[in-house]
Structure formats: structure tokens, C-alpha cells
């Protein structure tokens, strides 16, 4: 399967050449427009995770697969007249590997965003705080960040992993790095900003509740913003259940590889977006199908043989897919993170079922070993057209469109391997069949009229007498 290399920051730099200068971090915010997204309605249900790290809940707890790092974090903007806690977002949008929160500070003529980013394989997270002076006069402000630690085993670990004890936090002025450690275990959380950002340790008044064995500390950054000037403050958070050095090494990687990680994520999403891309008349199922690809990878057909002669009622299958899709986007990260390959848990992996069930509803069934694609239109009566583009079955790339009304079915297929087999099947009452505009005879089996073909392009029309 082909992949689509992208260098998005380069493209944005080229496109912005005629505008005011922008930082690379700002361009990351702009490039979000090219990602699929969903708006979070309830922040307490939010989760953004992969198999190594999870950010979840209204307080944004950060957890490795083995240990919890932060029980939450908070941010604030201090102007000349007041301290504004960034705890009431105007919008909260989740992307496949990032989440953006927007805060309206109209009375202060400030625009503020928070962006949370997860890399593919790093035991840490990156936060970017974007602050812009949208007024007509200069502004001197302080940005504040407060972290609450609660180093303890994650939900995947039992008591044999270690008993939770009190945390302590140390700030190293030379490196600008905060380190939290559990008193009795080698569990570490570290965080800091870019090397050229000066941090002044404080305890912000804008903080969430600290657990009994946890600890809390913060810092502030002084900003001078000219009219229409923007600045982005990065915060890198990592951890280890082995050593402080291991955690700091991850933090250094997050610092140095932010843009490379972003491009790697973007390239993956672009490839997944273009591969096995479906169009169906149910947006909720289509969204769930897409997010299933982003989180679980592409569904792979195996040697599954012919479809069974018993036809699944399309309305029943549609209803089941609707049930799986509801709430799917908000639960998928937690389910994915909570699934331990070594210790399987009884969590319904709906993200694994969405893709094959949706393709089944579209009537598409692949037998990769025998190089045959079966197409048996069987979707709900009120669906008039469905399609899938760039569907890979082994080395064969297919695009399939099926349109339907009460008296006619049309299936059009293109495939890259013209010698691969196609089995197009219609209910037997569709007795008048044309292939590429020419009427042909067809056999019936188990209540279906079947056309067996090969070729790079096939169009079959079937009508009821």
C-alpha cells in the first residue's frame, strides 16, 4: 500500500510568505484545518490517547500505561488588572492526535488557544499555548501554568507494581525542568518549556484540587505583546517508571522533534484518510468509521471465502452500527488505552468492529487469498448511493460505487489488478442484467443472480422485469 509523504510546515511557510511573519508553532495551529475533527460537548468525557499515554477528563490527567504522571493541570493569564483562569473554554475540539481548546478573552483583547499533542511513540505529551494581542495597544501579561502530580500505578497495574506514597517536586534553575518523584518508588514526571523560555516558579491561584499524596507547583512566563503580535508557549511533559534520566531524555526528544513528530502524524492521517475512503448517507457512522481507521489502523481482509447465503437484514445491521457509533468518538481513546495485549480486559472494542461492519453493510466482502472481491448490495432502502475509494485487498486497489432505487441496481468497479476476480451479486428478481451496456445472461445461486468477471473496469446494471 502506498503512503503519502507530506511536509506541511514547508507548505504553510510558502503560503504565508506574503503575510506577517509567524512562528512555526503558530503554523501548527493553522494546519489543524486539514485534520478531521469532532467537537467535545462534555469536557469530563474527553480523552486523547494512544497505546503509551493518555490525557483524559476535565482536569486533563496525564497517564502512562504504567503510572499516572499528573492528576491535572491548569493555566491562567494575568493582566495588569486581573488574573483570568483558563477554565471556561469557548470550544473544545478533538483531532486524531491532538486536541484544541479556545478561550475568548474579548474584554482583554486577547485570543488564546491550548493545543495538546501526542506523538506516535513517545512517553509524553506536548502542550502549546497560543496567545495573541488582538487590540491596538501593547500589552504586558504573565502566562501561568500549574501542574498537580499524583504519581501512582495506572488502572492497568495492580498493587504488586508498587504502593503509592507522597510526591515531591524539585525545580532545576539551570535546566528549567521540574521533576516530581514518588518517595518510595522510581516513578518520575518531568516538565518544562523550550530552552529559550525563562520560567519563574510560582504557585498560581488557578489550580485544581491536589490529591492527598500528590504535590503541586507552577511557573509563569512574562510576555510583552505588540498590537496583533502572537506568541506560543510550549510545555513538554514526560515520565518514566524507571529513572529521572529516562524521563528527561523523552522531554528532550519532545523538544527537538516537535515538528518531525507533527509531520509524521500528519502523513499517517493523510494516508488513512485517502485509503478505504467511504461515502454513505449516514454521517455519524461515516465519522465513526473514519475514527476507527485513525485509532485502530486499516481493516485487513483475510481468506474469508464467499459471503454466507444468509443475508443480514440491512436495517438490523444499520441499527447495530448506529448503536456502536453513538458515543464512539468520545470513548475510543480510553478503550484503546485500556486494552492491554498481555492482559486482555473485558472492554467492548467497538473501534475494531466499525470498519468491517460498515463494509458489510455496503455489501463488500473480500477474499484476499483467492483474490476475489464479492459485492452484494444490501444496504438500507433509503440509501440511494454508497461508495468506497482506494480500498486495498492485498495488492489490489479498488474503487466501488453502488447506486440503487426500487427497480434498478448499478455497480461500478475499478481495480488495479485487472486479473483479480469480481463476483457481483443481485437479488434474483433483478433478472435483466447489462455489463458495460451489453445485456448478458446470469446464473442464480441461493437466491442471488451472480456475475463473475475480471478486468480493470466493470459496470453492471441490473433491473427488475
Number of C-alpha atoms within 10 A of each C-alpha: 12 7 12 12 13 16 14 19 19 12 12 16 16 10 10 13 10 8 8 8 10 15 11 14 18 16 17 18 15 11 14 15 10 11 15 16 18 15 15 18 12 11 17 12 14 23 26 26 27 25 20 18 28 26 27 21 17 15 20 20 20 28 29 26 21 19 24 25 31 28 26 23 22 20 22 20 21 16 14 9 8 9 17 18 17 21 16 11 15 11 15 20 17 22 19 24 20 22 24 22 21 19 18 16 15 10 7 15 16 18 17 20 21 23 20 21 24 27 23 16 11 16 23 30 25 21 20 22 22 19 22 19 22 20 18 10 11 14 21 13 18 18 19 27 26 22 25 25 29 31 31 29 23 16 13 15 13 11 9 7 14 14 12 18 17 18 22 19 18 12 19 10 12 6 10 19 20 22 20 27 28 23 14 12 19 14 26 29 29 26 22 25 23 17 12 7 13 15 20 14 18 13 15 20 15 19 22 16 12 15 13 10 16 23 21 24 21 23 21 22 17 15 15 14 19 16 15 15 17 20 19 18 17 20 19 23 26 31 35 25 23 12 15 19 13 15 24 23 14 21 28 16 16 25 19 12 13 18 17 14 19 20 18 18 18 23 18 16 21 19 17 19 18 14 20 25 17 23 14 17 13 11 10 16 22 19 17 25 27 23 25 22 22 21 19 15 15 18 18 13 16 14 12 12 16 14 16 8 10 8 11 13 12 18 14 12 17 18 11 12 22 17 13 19 19 13 13 22 25 20 16 23 23 19 21 21 20 22 18 13 8 6 9 9 13 8 10 11 15 19 26 18 15 25 26 17 17 21 20 21 24 26 21 20 23 25 19 20 13 14 18 23 22 20 25 24 23 21 25 16 11 10 15 15 18 20 19 20 18 20 21 22 22 15 11 19 17 20 19 21 18 23 16 20 13 10 11 15 21 20 24 18 21 18 22 16 15 14 14 17 18 22 16 24 25 24 19 18 14 18 18 17 24 18 18 13 10 9 13 12 12 16 12 14 11 10 14 19 22 22 20 13 15 15 15 13 14 17 17 20 22 24 17 14 9
